[in-house]
Amino acid sequence: MRRSSLIWIITLLLSFATGKADAHAFLDRAEPRVGNKVPSPPREVTLYFTQKLEPAFSSVTVTGPSGQRVDAGKARVNGNQMSVPLKGGGVGTYHVNWHVLSVDTHTTDGNFTFQVGP
C-alpha cells in the first residue's frame, strides 16, 4: 500500500511540474540577441516567446546607457512576437524589461541587456 501511494504522489507531482512549464510564455530569443554586442543602436528590439501573447497586457521598455528610456511608442504584438521601436541612445549598455500575458492567462516577466559599440 505504501509503495503504490508513493508512486501515485510522484506521478501527480511530475504531471503538475510538466503542465506548469508548458503554461507560460517564456522568452525564446531576442534581436538584438541577449548579451550580444552590436556596432550601432538598433532601430527596434524584437522579442520572441514560446507562446502567443495578449497584446493589451504585454509590454516592453528599453533604457539606454544614460538610464533614459529609448523605447519610442507602444510595443507591437503579433502572435508570439513583440517589437518596440527605439530612438537613438548612443554607445553602451541597453536594458530591456518585459512583462507578458500569454493567451492562456499566465504572466511572466524578465529582463536582459545588450551592448552597443565598436
HELIX and SHEET records of a PDB file:
HELIX    1   1 ARG A    2  ASP A   22  1                                  21    
HELIX    2   2 PRO A   55  PHE A   57  5                                   3    
SHEET    1   A 4 LEU A  27  GLU A  31  0                                        
SHEET    2   A 4 GLU A  44  PHE A  49 -1                                        
SHEET    3   A 4 GLN A  81  PRO A  85 -1                                        
SHEET    4   A 4 ARG A  76  ASN A  78 -1                                        
SHEET    1   B 4 LYS A  37  VAL A  38  0                                        
SHEET    2   B 4 THR A 107  VAL A 116  1                                        
SHEET    3   B 4 GLY A  92  LEU A 101 -1                                        
SHEET    4   B 4 SER A  59  THR A  63 -1                                        
END                                                                             
